[in-house]
Amino acid sequence: MGFLQEQVGDKWYNFLKDILPEFSKDWKKIVAEYKKAKCYPEKDNIFRAFKEVDLEDVKVVLIGQDPYHDGVATGLI
């Protein structure tokens, strides 16, 4: 089992696997940013929403970026 599959679980992984080649490029950039500076949410919470929400319960997904410079990002907000 790979890192992403461990983080998001089998159902989410199977749903997302078609975009993984593109995600791989972005993930390398994300890892590099975490090495250079303090980033939020904490690295362990990046995929928290996938762990806490079953794929079957999702109706809409909004993807965006909000600046959380004070450490309040939890991986859910």
Protein Blocks (a to p, Z undefined) as FASTA:
>chain_A
ZZklmmnojmlmmmmmmmmmmmmmmmmmmmmmmmmpccdddfklmmmmmmmpcfklpmbd
cddddddfkopagolZZ
